[in-house]
């Protein structure tokens, strides 16, 4: 790939609160509404403000839970598993802490719950965010500046069918002149264990055929990461930067067998060695002019390199020779954005633009000549230049609040195979996406309101799905990307309401050229099945009811949800809805102790083309205690107590039926120790530019 030299400036996608040592309160209606929220002993922690769920943490049992991940897992419509945060019906959100991006689990683990001021979950992001952003999570901290050194350390050991753990150490030094220097180090050992089998059924050459395989997988990996940077604040002006490097080393092994029809299973071992190094860099500048004009700039750089060596070895090599392949990936992102916001006609106007340049290269080498006849070696390059401009305006008229926005995006997508540009797959797009939201307060104390909003947005496939490489997964099975995937276009209508302790969310979405996975016969000399993504049109909905209340030292929260969809591909329908429920309980106990008891479950149903198995009843419990004036926290957790968490799915497409049964080591016991010396707020105060592009990588 040619060396890329690219300079970009962006005008951002959201109003960014001032990153400085003293709070500057913006004049938008959301901020005014947030200021009206006060949590009392018997009121719910979470309130609805427009299309945002706002949770106030101080004074509630959540303030004593430990770190940010512990808090998020107890909030309505948010789930946390293995450090990954998801929003019900919307997937992984963009996460910001004090208007700068949360860097994986770095910041979420190091930020203590007692230092969180509020959590805002934006369920219908407007024009200021990239179209693929389904939800935004904003965490505001309590600004506790302490001159001198701050040390935070967290250690966890976890025992399931294997032992894993991590050590996270953060150092910060704050000076009187408003300068701050910080450094974070992480060392982690992971080892996911999975047992399962896959059975494919189809008609081939007029006869029924069964292709099956069994898997017993271990995925040990070691990760080491370091991050360091600085912030400088002077009055209303602030700026800063950080650099992070992450090195990953994994050595995965899957033992099992595969078979065709009623033949004896053939034993096989699949080993996959992966080494990856990722580099991240960010800078920011923030200032307020004339006490009202707010300017913010963010710049982002990402450079990722990985190398994988895969070997499939069969028990009888005379009949089935080894299949070896290598894969080298390189991804590069340059991004920047600038936002400008200021009061206008008793409201607030925000304007900006967002630009990025992204490139990925996949060099796939098939080392088995016979397999190479239908899974050839390939060198594919994908690049995209994206330019976006937007404007949004918000104004409040008594109990009525109106927001409207418009976003324009230009994208130049180029696909090259073996260095030659493919003009059929390369394309240029010009997109204009509007959004509007109307909220009306039904009373004066902000306990009842209703909100209706509409937005149009684009869905962008991940770059791994756009690459043209194919992977050998068995004598009759292939997996691969699809460079012909088109960008999707969606229209979404959202109704939200709140009445006392109850919150309702109802969403209907029509997606054109959405994408999901199918399995079908692949053209080859013998029988081959390929598993890859394709485009399709789908309609779907989400309906959620939430009840939450503080009852003395007990905070219960109940969420009931349904996710129906209407999808038909090649004569097959995928319409069975998923129903899910959550009953979360947080207890504040004597002697600085806190307990969590969560029970939850979901029914079988379709998510896009896959029908996931049911998990009717699951339970997690944890108990923790604070020592030494709350500077030392000890937590004991038991996850999936009844071992009732099963991962499996069914798929039927283009005449091929797939049944996949899986069992992960999700039942575990974990001990977590965390210590804080001179606690204070989190580090870097900028925000990630082109965050949606980084997510696609």
Buried (B, 14 or more C-beta within 10 A) or exposed (E): BEEEEEEBBBBBBBBBBBBBBEEBEBBBBBBBBBEEBEBEEEBBBBBBBBBBBBBBBBEBBBBBBBBBBBBBBBBBBBBBEEEEBBBBBBEEBBBBBBBBBBBBBBBBBBBBBBBBBBBBBBBBBBBBBBBBBBBBBBBBBBBEBEEEEBEBBBBBBBEBBBEBBBBBBBBBBBEEEBBBBBBBBBBBBBBBBBBBBBBBBBEBEEEEBBBBBBBBBBBBBBBEBBBBBBBBBEEBBBBBBBBBBBEBBBBBBBBBBBBBEEEEBBBBBBBBBBBBBBBBBBBBBBBBEEEEEBBBBBBBBBBBBBBBBBBBBBEEEEEBBEBBBBBBBBBBBBBBBBBBBBBEEEBBBBBBBBBBBBBBBBBBBBBBEEBBEBBEBBBBBBBBBBBBBBBBBBBBEEEEBBBBBBBBBBBBBBBBBEEEEBEEBBEEBEBEBBBBBBBBBEEEEBBBBBBBBBBBBBBBBBBBBBBBBBBBBBBBBBBBBBBBBBBBBBBBBBBBBBBEBBBBBBBBBBBBBBBBBBBBBBEBEEBBBBBBBBBBBBBBBBBBBBBBBBEEEEBBBBBBBBBBBBBEBEEBEBEEBBBBBBBBBBBBBEEBBBBBBBBBBBBBBBBBBBBBBBBEEBBBBBBBBBEEEEBEBBBEBBBBEEEBBBBBBBBBBBBBBBBBBBBBBBBBEBBBEBBBEBBBBBBBBBBBBBBBBBBBB
